[in-house]
Every structure is written in C-alpha cells, then in structure tokens.
Amino acid sequence: MAKTGMLEKLKGKRILLLTHENADLDSFCSAAIMRELLGGKKIFSSIAVPSHINEQALHFAVSQKISFEVNPSLENFDAIIIFDFNDFEQLGRLRQKFQALKKSVELFAFDHHIIEKRRIVKGKNAFIDPNCVSSTQVLFRKFWRQFFKKMFFYACVGIVEDTGRFITSNAESFGDFAQCLKNSGKNYADVLEFSRHVAQDDEKIAFFKAAQRASVSDFNGTVIVTSVLSFYQGSAASKLLELGAHIALVCGAEKNGTTVLSGRAETGFMGKNKFSLMRHLLIPLQKEIGGEVGGHSGAAQWKGNTKPEEVLERCVSIIKARLADARQ
C-alpha cells in the first residue's frame, strides 16, 4: 500500500518532524503520531518547532513526556516531514534555511488546509485533505490500521483542538473522533484537559475590545459579526462565534504593518448553507485585493496590505452575494 511504502521509504534516514511556527496541539500531536508510527518500524525521528510552541501544546508535550527541539539545524537531516501547514510563511525564523535546503532533503507534508499554488510540498509526498478538520485526522485516515492507544488519543486531541471543541466540524470528523476515542482507552474529559485555554489579561482585554467594536449584520437570518483588532484576531473571532455569530470576522493592522483577517464560521450554518470560509470568502477576497490566504472551511486567515475597514466591507459584500446566490 502507498502509505506503508511512504514509511518504508524513510528507513535508514535522519528524519525531522517539523511543526509550524507557534506550534498548536494539532501540529504537535500530528508530529507525535508520526514519531510513534516510525518508531513502530524502528525508524528514529526527532520532533522540532521553529521557535515558539503555544501553552496547550507545551502542556501536552510535558505531560506526555514528548521531547522536542526548538530552532533545529535542518542540515542534520535527510528527510523533513511538515505537519498542519504547507506554506513557507508558517516556518518563522526557519524560512530562509528551509528554502535554501529544500532541494537537498526529501520533503513530505500532512495538512488539512486548502491546497495553494505556493505550497512547499507537491505531488505524491503531499498528503493533503481539505475535507478533514485537523492534520491528526488526515493521519488517522491514512494510517489507522497501524494506530495503537496512544496514537488514537493524540488524534482525538488534535481534532478537538482544531474544531474549537467541535464548533467548526462535520459529520465525518465526529465519526472519526468517536472511533479514535473508543480505541484510545481515554474519556472525553482526558482530551479536554489539553484544549483548555486560560486567557491572559491582555488576551481578555482584546476580547472585550473586539466585542465593544463589533458591528452586527443580520442578512436573512445569518448573523455576521465584524470587528477591528490589531492582535489576537483568531481568538477574538472564536469568542464572537461562541457569543452567537454565524460568521465572525476580526481584522486589524499589526505592528509590522500587515493587515490580518481571521474568520470563523459556525458548523450548523456551514452545513445548512454549504458554505466554506476559504472557498466562498477568502479566495474570492484574494482575487479582488490580493494578499495571502490559508485555512479551511470553518477557520481561515487572510494577510495583505489593504486597510482593515475596507477588508471587512468587502468580506460582508462577498458573503451576502454568496448567500443570495445560494438561496435562489
């Protein structure tokens, strides 16, 4: 089988399992699953993060006693497998080193985001499934016959984290999660332990600002909430979704001058309206004003140089046009 061949291909090589910058639970758990898969075939590998790992992923790594390296020396490896991203933008301080070495090492990618033209890994070494809600789900679907309890548990953690505890999810992810949980020997509370996030004071202030500045549009029963915020855009959008928005969009100009838009969409709304943030909002937005996009149907991000207010105005216009077309 192709998936067995991929693992066998790595025998005898020095392998790096690399998360994206500011590694989250899905990216780190995916790397942990692959390390177990390779270890089962007596293939040694190392997990690394470019420079930062978030608090939940760090808690997970410490509690599960999973070692990892920060800012690794890429030239020490023959093969590099990247998880939960396929874009140089997500490499942080490793970007230049990676670009210089990419032709001298074998590259593989496991990701669940929409495939873009500027991706790092292409062809048969790119295991990308935008229909999955997490990269751990991608790994589960390809290698589940080789999973054991620990790996099923890691898959659960990644799925719960990347769906925001199933706020953005689908029937297939619920089914895969149930199968993973059943085979993990754990219960749901064990999984939730790692997805809990205690907001710091500055993050809480950001949430209050996002709510205070929020603009609400009710378009034929669809609640679209937009807000302007220069930091924590993704977290703020998730909070606005929890407060009842069907679509939450938070946009702001960061310190480096780049405008960042983070969007979140509620699962029930997406299913009912066959709506995808990437396909029906950010890709059309990119065609109109340029910039870079990444993400999936329920959580996505745009980066560019357009003013936040204009970005949000265009977004609302695109969404309303899409909903109007869908209901005709």
Short mmCIF file of the C-alpha atoms (twelve columns), coordinates in Angstrom:
data_MODEL
# 
_entry.id   MODEL 
# 
loop_
_atom_site.group_PDB 
_atom_site.id 
_atom_site.type_symbol 
_atom_site.label_atom_id 
_atom_site.label_alt_id 
_atom_site.label_comp_id 
_atom_site.label_asym_id 
_atom_site.label_seq_id 
_atom_site.Cartn_x 
_atom_site.Cartn_y 
_atom_site.Cartn_z 
_atom_site.pdbx_PDB_model_num 
ATOM 1   C CA . MET A 1   0.000   0.000  0.000  1 
ATOM 2   C CA . ALA A 2   1.168   3.553  -0.707 1 
ATOM 3   C CA . LYS A 3   1.052   4.586  2.933  1 
ATOM 4   C CA . THR A 4   3.234   1.662  4.030  1 
ATOM 5   C CA . GLY A 5   5.619   2.481  1.191  1 
ATOM 6   C CA . MET A 6   5.977   6.034  2.466  1 
ATOM 7   C CA . LEU A 7   7.170   4.810  5.867  1 
ATOM 8   C CA . GLU A 8   9.435   2.144  4.450  1 
ATOM 9   C CA . LYS A 9   10.995  4.793  2.228  1 
ATOM 10  C CA . LEU A 10  12.309  6.551  5.325  1 
ATOM 11  C CA . LYS A 11  14.297  3.652  6.727  1 
ATOM 12  C CA . GLY A 12  17.926  4.478  7.386  1 
ATOM 13  C CA . LYS A 13  17.351  8.229  7.049  1 
ATOM 14  C CA . ARG A 14  17.720  11.027 9.566  1 
ATOM 15  C CA . ILE A 15  14.176  12.374 9.873  1 
ATOM 16  C CA . LEU A 16  12.885  15.672 11.238 1 
ATOM 17  C CA . LEU A 17  9.214   16.038 12.173 1 
ATOM 18  C CA . LEU A 18  8.557   19.763 11.956 1 
ATOM 19  C CA . THR A 19  5.559   21.708 13.281 1 
ATOM 20  C CA . HIS A 20  4.593   25.189 12.143 1 
ATOM 21  C CA . GLU A 21  5.634   28.329 13.982 1 
ATOM 22  C CA . ASN A 22  3.790   28.822 17.298 1 
ATOM 23  C CA . ALA A 23  3.010   25.098 17.263 1 
ATOM 24  C CA . ASP A 24  -0.513  24.228 18.358 1 
ATOM 25  C CA . LEU A 25  -1.955  20.921 19.530 1 
ATOM 26  C CA . ASP A 26  -2.921  19.687 16.077 1 
ATOM 27  C CA . SER A 27  0.509   20.298 14.588 1 
ATOM 28  C CA . PHE A 28  2.374   18.885 17.598 1 
ATOM 29  C CA . CYS A 29  0.081   15.862 18.029 1 
ATOM 30  C CA . SER A 30  0.483   15.086 14.330 1 
ATOM 31  C CA . ALA A 31  4.257   15.046 14.730 1 
ATOM 32  C CA . ALA A 32  3.878   12.857 17.824 1 
ATOM 33  C CA . ILE A 33  1.709   10.385 15.895 1 
ATOM 34  C CA . MET A 34  4.271   10.165 13.112 1 
ATOM 35  C CA . ARG A 35  7.085   9.583  15.596 1 
ATOM 36  C CA . GLU A 36  5.147   6.624  17.007 1 
ATOM 37  C CA . LEU A 37  4.419   5.303  13.501 1 
ATOM 38  C CA . LEU A 38  8.076   5.465  12.548 1 
ATOM 39  C CA . GLY A 39  9.193   4.083  15.904 1 
ATOM 40  C CA . GLY A 40  6.993   1.043  15.322 1 
ATOM 41  C CA . LYS A 41  9.166   0.308  12.298 1 
ATOM 42  C CA . LYS A 42  12.359  1.018  14.256 1 
ATOM 43  C CA . ILE A 43  12.898  4.277  12.398 1 
ATOM 44  C CA . PHE A 44  14.274  7.085  14.572 1 
ATOM 45  C CA . SER A 45  12.931  10.629 14.206 1 
ATOM 46  C CA . SER A 46  13.067  13.966 16.038 1 
ATOM 47  C CA . ILE A 47  10.274  16.475 16.665 1 
ATOM 48  C CA . ALA A 48  11.046  20.182 16.368 1 
ATOM 49  C CA . VAL A 49  9.301   23.571 16.351 1 
ATOM 50  C CA . PRO A 50  10.669  26.654 14.529 1 
ATOM 51  C CA . SER A 51  10.824  28.898 17.608 1 
ATOM 52  C CA . HIS A 52  7.566   29.012 19.579 1 
ATOM 53  C CA . ILE A 53  5.081   26.489 20.943 1 
ATOM 54  C CA . ASN A 54  1.759   27.558 22.452 1 
ATOM 55  C CA . GLU A 55  0.788   26.837 26.044 1 
ATOM 56  C CA . GLN A 56  -1.583  23.947 25.317 1 
ATOM 57  C CA . ALA A 57  0.928   22.152 23.096 1 
ATOM 58  C CA . LEU A 58  3.680   22.672 25.656 1 
ATOM 59  C CA . HIS A 59  1.453   21.284 28.429 1 
ATOM 60  C CA . PHE A 60  0.698   18.298 26.220 1 
ATOM 61  C CA . ALA A 61  4.386   17.684 25.441 1 
ATOM 62  C CA . VAL A 62  5.388   17.852 29.104 1 
ATOM 63  C CA . SER A 63  2.533   15.671 30.380 1 
ATOM 64  C CA . GLN A 64  3.084   13.040 27.674 1 
ATOM 65  C CA . LYS A 65  6.889   13.244 28.086 1 
ATOM 66  C CA . ILE A 66  7.442   14.009 24.406 1 
ATOM 67  C CA . SER A 67  10.782  15.661 23.769 1 
ATOM 68  C CA . PHE A 68  11.230  18.292 21.069 1 
ATOM 69  C CA . GLU A 69  13.838  20.732 19.827 1 
ATOM 70  C CA . VAL A 70  13.482  24.444 19.156 1 
ATOM 71  C CA . ASN A 71  15.062  26.020 16.063 1 
ATOM 72  C CA . PRO A 72  16.701  22.806 14.781 1 
ATOM 73  C CA . SER A 73  19.693  22.566 12.436 1 
ATOM 74  C CA . LEU A 74  17.962  21.483 9.250  1 
ATOM 75  C CA . GLU A 75  21.175  20.362 7.559  1 
ATOM 76  C CA . ASN A 76  21.429  17.455 10.013 1 
ATOM 77  C CA . PHE A 77  18.511  15.623 8.339  1 
ATOM 78  C CA . ASP A 78  17.903  13.649 5.155  1 
ATOM 79  C CA . ALA A 79  14.105  13.967 5.230  1 
ATOM 80  C CA . ILE A 80  11.750  16.539 6.725  1 
ATOM 81  C CA . ILE A 81  8.040   15.948 7.334  1 
ATOM 82  C CA . ILE A 82  5.932   19.039 7.994  1 
ATOM 83  C CA . PHE A 83  2.584   18.992 9.802  1 
ATOM 84  C CA . ASP A 84  -0.507  21.206 9.687  1 
ATOM 85  C CA . PHE A 85  0.966   23.613 7.130  1 
ATOM 86  C CA . ASN A 86  2.392   23.681 3.634  1 
ATOM 87  C CA . ASP A 87  3.465   27.291 3.306  1 
ATOM 88  C CA . PHE A 88  6.838   28.990 3.899  1 
ATOM 89  C CA . GLU A 89  5.041   31.741 5.822  1 
ATOM 90  C CA . GLN A 90  4.466   29.286 8.692  1 
ATOM 91  C CA . LEU A 91  8.170   28.498 9.172  1 
ATOM 92  C CA . GLY A 92  9.046   31.631 11.120 1 
ATOM 93  C CA . ARG A 93  12.791  32.030 11.612 1 
ATOM 94  C CA . LEU A 94  13.464  28.760 9.763  1 
ATOM 95  C CA . ARG A 95  12.059  30.066 6.484  1 
ATOM 96  C CA . GLN A 96  15.352  31.102 4.862  1 
ATOM 97  C CA . LYS A 97  17.203  27.973 5.996  1 
ATOM 98  C CA . PHE A 98  14.367  25.790 4.750  1 
ATOM 99  C CA . GLN A 99  14.230  27.442 1.350  1 
ATOM 100 C CA . ALA A 100 17.999  27.009 0.963  1 
ATOM 101 C CA . LEU A 101 17.899  23.299 1.849  1 
ATOM 102 C CA . LYS A 102 14.604  22.150 0.369  1 
ATOM 103 C CA . LYS A 103 16.225  20.703 -2.774 1 
ATOM 104 C CA . SER A 104 18.777  18.665 -0.827 1 
ATOM 105 C CA . VAL A 105 16.329  16.881 1.509  1 
ATOM 106 C CA . GLU A 106 13.246  14.767 0.850  1 
ATOM 107 C CA . LEU A 107 10.097  16.571 1.910  1 
ATOM 108 C CA . PHE A 108 6.687   15.288 2.999  1 
ATOM 109 C CA . ALA A 109 3.623   17.190 4.211  1 
ATOM 110 C CA . PHE A 110 0.493   16.238 6.148  1 
ATOM 111 C CA . ASP A 111 -2.059  19.012 6.156  1 
ATOM 112 C CA . HIS A 112 -5.801  19.712 6.021  1 
ATOM 113 C CA . HIS A 113 -5.817  23.242 4.664  1 
ATOM 114 C CA . ILE A 114 -6.865  24.286 1.171  1 
ATOM 115 C CA . ILE A 115 -4.121  23.485 -1.354 1 
ATOM 116 C CA . GLU A 116 -2.464  26.621 -2.723 1 
ATOM 117 C CA . LYS A 117 -0.165  27.250 -5.682 1 
ATOM 118 C CA . ARG A 118 2.681   28.425 -3.413 1 
ATOM 119 C CA . ARG A 119 2.773   25.246 -1.345 1 
ATOM 120 C CA . ILE A 120 6.112   23.771 -0.176 1 
ATOM 121 C CA . VAL A 121 5.444   20.096 -0.912 1 
ATOM 122 C CA . LYS A 122 3.687   18.964 -4.070 1 
ATOM 123 C CA . GLY A 123 2.808   15.680 -5.724 1 
ATOM 124 C CA . LYS A 124 2.903   12.231 -4.147 1 
ATOM 125 C CA . ASN A 125 4.688   13.387 -0.978 1 
ATOM 126 C CA . ALA A 126 1.923   15.843 -0.111 1 
ATOM 127 C CA . PHE A 127 -0.836  14.187 1.934  1 
ATOM 128 C CA . ILE A 128 -3.405  16.974 1.947  1 
ATOM 129 C CA . ASP A 129 -7.122  16.547 2.646  1 
ATOM 130 C CA . PRO A 130 -9.143  19.786 2.962  1 
ATOM 131 C CA . ASN A 131 -12.183 17.703 3.914  1 
ATOM 132 C CA . CYS A 132 -10.509 16.843 7.227  1 
ATOM 133 C CA . VAL A 133 -10.819 19.195 10.201 1 
ATOM 134 C CA . SER A 134 -7.318  18.527 11.533 1 
ATOM 135 C CA . SER A 135 -3.991  17.107 10.445 1 
ATOM 136 C CA . THR A 136 -4.322  14.358 13.045 1 
ATOM 137 C CA . GLN A 137 -7.497  13.314 11.232 1 
ATOM 138 C CA . VAL A 138 -5.509  13.158 7.961  1 
ATOM 139 C CA . LEU A 139 -3.002  10.838 9.642  1 
ATOM 140 C CA . PHE A 140 -5.771  8.738  11.183 1 
ATOM 141 C CA . ARG A 141 -7.449  8.219  7.827  1 
ATOM 142 C CA . LYS A 142 -4.213  7.143  6.160  1 
ATOM 143 C CA . PHE A 143 -2.628  5.033  8.885  1 
ATOM 144 C CA . TRP A 144 -5.385  3.992  11.319 1 
ATOM 145 C CA . ARG A 145 -4.656  0.284  10.902 1 
ATOM 146 C CA . GLN A 146 -1.225  0.916  12.409 1 
ATOM 147 C CA . PHE A 147 -2.503  3.045  15.309 1 
ATOM 148 C CA . PHE A 148 -2.427  1.940  18.926 1 
ATOM 149 C CA . LYS A 149 -3.981  3.537  22.028 1 
ATOM 150 C CA . LYS A 150 -1.585  6.425  22.423 1 
ATOM 151 C CA . MET A 151 -1.909  7.460  18.783 1 
ATOM 152 C CA . PHE A 152 -5.706  7.310  18.844 1 
ATOM 153 C CA . PHE A 153 -5.586  9.621  21.860 1 
ATOM 154 C CA . TYR A 154 -3.257  12.071 20.093 1 
ATOM 155 C CA . ALA A 155 -5.648  12.119 17.130 1 
ATOM 156 C CA . CYS A 156 -8.548  12.979 19.472 1 
ATOM 157 C CA . VAL A 157 -6.646  15.904 20.955 1 
ATOM 158 C CA . GLY A 158 -5.853  17.330 17.513 1 
ATOM 159 C CA . ILE A 159 -9.433  17.025 16.292 1 
ATOM 160 C CA . VAL A 160 -10.919 18.673 19.391 1 
ATOM 161 C CA . GLU A 161 -8.384  21.499 19.298 1 
ATOM 162 C CA . ASP A 162 -8.712  22.379 15.625 1 
ATOM 163 C CA . THR A 163 -12.517 22.323 15.682 1 
ATOM 164 C CA . GLY A 164 -12.679 24.535 18.778 1 
ATOM 165 C CA . ARG A 165 -14.318 21.637 20.642 1 
ATOM 166 C CA . PHE A 166 -16.488 20.878 17.592 1 
ATOM 167 C CA . ILE A 167 -17.716 24.432 16.984 1 
ATOM 168 C CA . THR A 168 -16.401 24.041 13.426 1 
ATOM 169 C CA . SER A 169 -16.867 20.416 12.491 1 
ATOM 170 C CA . ASN A 170 -18.705 17.955 10.244 1 
ATOM 171 C CA . ALA A 171 -20.306 14.516 10.414 1 
ATOM 172 C CA . GLU A 172 -17.139 12.744 9.268  1 
ATOM 173 C CA . SER A 173 -14.992 14.332 11.964 1 
ATOM 174 C CA . PHE A 174 -17.482 13.328 14.669 1 
ATOM 175 C CA . GLY A 175 -17.358 9.759  13.367 1 
ATOM 176 C CA . ASP A 176 -13.570 9.652  13.224 1 
ATOM 177 C CA . PHE A 177 -13.314 11.212 16.675 1 
ATOM 178 C CA . ALA A 178 -15.699 8.650  18.140 1 
ATOM 179 C CA . GLN A 179 -13.641 5.814  16.678 1 
ATOM 180 C CA . CYS A 180 -10.401 7.325  17.975 1 
ATOM 181 C CA . LEU A 181 -11.825 7.933  21.448 1 
ATOM 182 C CA . LYS A 182 -13.192 4.383  21.639 1 
ATOM 183 C CA . ASN A 183 -9.784  2.944  20.808 1 
ATOM 184 C CA . SER A 184 -7.762  5.350  22.931 1 
ATOM 185 C CA . GLY A 185 -8.707  3.956  26.324 1 
ATOM 186 C CA . LYS A 186 -9.465  7.542  27.412 1 
ATOM 187 C CA . ASN A 187 -12.609 9.555  28.021 1 
ATOM 188 C CA . TYR A 188 -13.639 12.941 26.669 1 
ATOM 189 C CA . ALA A 189 -12.518 14.741 29.832 1 
ATOM 190 C CA . ASP A 190 -8.979  13.433 29.274 1 
ATOM 191 C CA . VAL A 191 -8.982  15.002 25.825 1 
ATOM 192 C CA . LEU A 192 -10.451 18.310 27.008 1 
ATOM 193 C CA . GLU A 193 -7.698  18.698 29.587 1 
ATOM 194 C CA . PHE A 194 -5.310  19.726 26.838 1 
ATOM 195 C CA . SER A 195 -7.642  22.014 24.904 1 
ATOM 196 C CA . ARG A 196 -8.454  24.227 27.869 1 
ATOM 197 C CA . HIS A 197 -7.075  27.710 27.418 1 
ATOM 198 C CA . VAL A 198 -6.752  30.214 30.247 1 
ATOM 199 C CA . ALA A 199 -6.691  33.634 28.625 1 
ATOM 200 C CA . GLN A 200 -4.036  36.049 29.855 1 
ATOM 201 C CA . ASP A 201 -5.043  39.568 30.876 1 
ATOM 202 C CA . ASP A 202 -4.018  41.141 27.559 1 
ATOM 203 C CA . GLU A 203 -5.986  38.492 25.673 1 
ATOM 204 C CA . LYS A 204 -9.074  39.135 27.814 1 
ATOM 205 C CA . ILE A 205 -8.779  42.854 27.109 1 
ATOM 206 C CA . ALA A 206 -8.564  42.057 23.398 1 
ATOM 207 C CA . PHE A 207 -11.815 40.068 23.618 1 
ATOM 208 C CA . PHE A 208 -13.580 42.977 25.334 1 
ATOM 209 C CA . LYS A 209 -12.296 45.403 22.695 1 
ATOM 210 C CA . ALA A 210 -13.435 43.121 19.880 1 
ATOM 211 C CA . ALA A 211 -16.923 42.909 21.406 1 
ATOM 212 C CA . GLN A 212 -17.068 46.665 22.036 1 
ATOM 213 C CA . ARG A 213 -16.098 47.456 18.443 1 
ATOM 214 C CA . ALA A 214 -18.284 44.763 16.895 1 
ATOM 215 C CA . SER A 215 -20.597 45.508 14.007 1 
ATOM 216 C CA . VAL A 216 -23.512 43.113 13.547 1 
ATOM 217 C CA . SER A 217 -25.326 42.391 10.280 1 
ATOM 218 C CA . ASP A 218 -28.392 40.168 10.092 1 
ATOM 219 C CA . PHE A 219 -28.765 39.045 6.493  1 
ATOM 220 C CA . ASN A 220 -31.872 36.891 6.076  1 
ATOM 221 C CA . GLY A 221 -31.247 35.190 9.423  1 
ATOM 222 C CA . THR A 222 -27.467 34.932 9.069  1 
ATOM 223 C CA . VAL A 223 -25.659 36.849 11.812 1 
ATOM 224 C CA . ILE A 224 -22.371 38.286 10.521 1 
ATOM 225 C CA . VAL A 225 -20.210 39.939 13.182 1 
ATOM 226 C CA . THR A 226 -17.137 42.002 12.256 1 
ATOM 227 C CA . SER A 227 -14.631 43.800 14.439 1 
ATOM 228 C CA . VAL A 228 -11.284 45.608 14.230 1 
ATOM 229 C CA . LEU A 229 -8.422  44.403 16.425 1 
ATOM 230 C CA . SER A 230 -4.647  44.544 15.942 1 
ATOM 231 C CA . PHE A 231 -3.833  41.326 17.821 1 
ATOM 232 C CA . TYR A 232 -5.478  38.029 18.867 1 
ATOM 233 C CA . GLN A 233 -7.712  38.198 15.795 1 
ATOM 234 C CA . GLY A 234 -8.236  34.429 15.637 1 
ATOM 235 C CA . SER A 235 -9.058  34.039 19.326 1 
ATOM 236 C CA . ALA A 236 -11.387 37.039 19.228 1 
ATOM 237 C CA . ALA A 237 -13.223 35.656 16.183 1 
ATOM 238 C CA . SER A 238 -13.724 32.356 18.016 1 
ATOM 239 C CA . LYS A 239 -15.163 34.211 21.017 1 
ATOM 240 C CA . LEU A 240 -17.587 36.131 18.821 1 
ATOM 241 C CA . LEU A 241 -18.702 32.816 17.333 1 
ATOM 242 C CA . GLU A 242 -19.331 31.482 20.842 1 
ATOM 243 C CA . LEU A 243 -21.495 34.545 21.518 1 
ATOM 244 C CA . GLY A 244 -23.842 33.583 18.691 1 
ATOM 245 C CA . ALA A 245 -22.396 34.760 15.377 1 
ATOM 246 C CA . HIS A 246 -22.810 32.505 12.352 1 
ATOM 247 C CA . ILE A 247 -19.756 34.150 10.778 1 
ATOM 248 C CA . ALA A 248 -17.207 36.147 12.806 1 
ATOM 249 C CA . LEU A 249 -14.542 38.269 11.104 1 
ATOM 250 C CA . VAL A 250 -11.833 40.152 13.022 1 
ATOM 251 C CA . CYS A 251 -9.336  42.277 11.131 1 
ATOM 252 C CA . GLY A 252 -6.514  44.610 12.110 1 
ATOM 253 C CA . ALA A 253 -3.161  46.091 11.138 1 
ATOM 254 C CA . GLU A 254 -0.337  44.520 13.160 1 
ATOM 255 C CA . LYS A 255 2.909   46.198 14.276 1 
ATOM 256 C CA . ASN A 256 4.745   45.206 11.082 1 
ATOM 257 C CA . GLY A 257 2.103   46.982 9.006  1 
ATOM 258 C CA . THR A 258 0.488   43.817 7.657  1 
ATOM 259 C CA . THR A 259 -3.283  43.634 7.844  1 
ATOM 260 C CA . VAL A 260 -4.536  40.305 9.201  1 
ATOM 261 C CA . LEU A 261 -8.081  38.989 8.894  1 
ATOM 262 C CA . SER A 262 -9.202  35.928 10.868 1 
ATOM 263 C CA . GLY A 263 -12.549 34.334 10.160 1 
ATOM 264 C CA . ARG A 264 -14.612 31.682 11.895 1 
ATOM 265 C CA . ALA A 265 -17.868 30.051 10.749 1 
ATOM 266 C CA . GLU A 266 -20.354 28.029 12.808 1 
ATOM 267 C CA . THR A 267 -20.715 24.353 11.863 1 
ATOM 268 C CA . GLY A 268 -24.511 24.239 11.581 1 
ATOM 269 C CA . PHE A 269 -24.557 27.338 9.406  1 
ATOM 270 C CA . MET A 270 -21.867 25.921 7.097  1 
ATOM 271 C CA . GLY A 271 -23.733 22.660 6.651  1 
ATOM 272 C CA . LYS A 272 -27.105 24.278 6.045  1 
ATOM 273 C CA . ASN A 273 -25.723 26.792 3.546  1 
ATOM 274 C CA . LYS A 274 -22.914 24.669 2.078  1 
ATOM 275 C CA . PHE A 275 -20.574 27.492 2.998  1 
ATOM 276 C CA . SER A 276 -16.773 27.440 3.267  1 
ATOM 277 C CA . LEU A 277 -14.739 30.390 4.552  1 
ATOM 278 C CA . MET A 278 -11.874 29.542 2.212  1 
ATOM 279 C CA . ARG A 279 -13.815 28.692 -0.927 1 
ATOM 280 C CA . HIS A 280 -16.622 31.218 -0.662 1 
ATOM 281 C CA . LEU A 281 -14.961 34.149 1.126  1 
ATOM 282 C CA . LEU A 282 -11.168 34.291 1.309  1 
ATOM 283 C CA . ILE A 283 -10.325 33.004 -2.150 1 
ATOM 284 C CA . PRO A 284 -12.793 35.485 -3.762 1 
ATOM 285 C CA . LEU A 285 -11.348 38.196 -1.461 1 
ATOM 286 C CA . GLN A 286 -7.824  37.293 -2.592 1 
ATOM 287 C CA . LYS A 287 -8.905  37.598 -6.231 1 
ATOM 288 C CA . GLU A 288 -10.250 41.091 -5.524 1 
ATOM 289 C CA . ILE A 289 -7.463  42.603 -3.398 1 
ATOM 290 C CA . GLY A 290 -4.549  40.142 -3.450 1 
ATOM 291 C CA . GLY A 291 -2.815  39.011 -0.265 1 
ATOM 292 C CA . GLU A 292 -2.195  35.530 1.124  1 
ATOM 293 C CA . VAL A 293 -4.825  33.110 2.414  1 
ATOM 294 C CA . GLY A 294 -4.762  29.915 4.410  1 
ATOM 295 C CA . GLY A 295 -7.114  27.760 6.429  1 
ATOM 296 C CA . HIS A 296 -10.137 25.578 5.902  1 
ATOM 297 C CA . SER A 297 -13.922 25.758 5.754  1 
ATOM 298 C CA . GLY A 298 -14.561 26.834 9.354  1 
ATOM 299 C CA . ALA A 299 -11.400 28.753 10.277 1 
ATOM 300 C CA . ALA A 300 -9.250  30.756 7.884  1 
ATOM 301 C CA . GLN A 301 -6.948  33.759 7.622  1 
ATOM 302 C CA . TRP A 302 -6.038  36.439 5.072  1 
ATOM 303 C CA . LYS A 303 -2.939  38.661 5.152  1 
ATOM 304 C CA . GLY A 304 -2.290  41.683 2.967  1 
ATOM 305 C CA . ASN A 305 -1.846  45.456 2.806  1 
ATOM 306 C CA . THR A 306 -5.434  46.687 2.450  1 
ATOM 307 C CA . LYS A 307 -6.943  48.759 5.271  1 
ATOM 308 C CA . PRO A 308 -8.923  46.656 7.813  1 
ATOM 309 C CA . GLU A 309 -12.161 48.573 7.316  1 
ATOM 310 C CA . GLU A 310 -12.053 48.019 3.552  1 
ATOM 311 C CA . VAL A 311 -11.254 44.318 4.007  1 
ATOM 312 C CA . LEU A 312 -14.254 43.834 6.285  1 
ATOM 313 C CA . GLU A 313 -16.545 45.800 3.993  1 
ATOM 314 C CA . ARG A 314 -15.544 43.633 1.027  1 
ATOM 315 C CA . CYS A 315 -15.950 40.471 3.097  1 
ATOM 316 C CA . VAL A 316 -19.512 41.293 4.111  1 
ATOM 317 C CA . SER A 317 -20.340 42.122 0.490  1 
ATOM 318 C CA . ILE A 318 -18.886 38.795 -0.739 1 
ATOM 319 C CA . ILE A 319 -20.734 36.811 1.940  1 
ATOM 320 C CA . LYS A 320 -24.085 38.456 1.194  1 
ATOM 321 C CA . ALA A 321 -23.657 37.843 -2.529 1 
ATOM 322 C CA . ARG A 322 -22.838 34.182 -1.876 1 
ATOM 323 C CA . LEU A 323 -25.833 33.701 0.421  1 
ATOM 324 C CA . ALA A 324 -28.150 35.443 -2.012 1 
ATOM 325 C CA . ASP A 325 -26.997 33.173 -4.858 1 
ATOM 326 C CA . ALA A 326 -27.279 30.055 -2.703 1 
ATOM 327 C CA . ARG A 327 -30.881 30.797 -1.769 1 
ATOM 328 C CA . GLN A 328 -32.139 31.478 -5.269 1 
# 
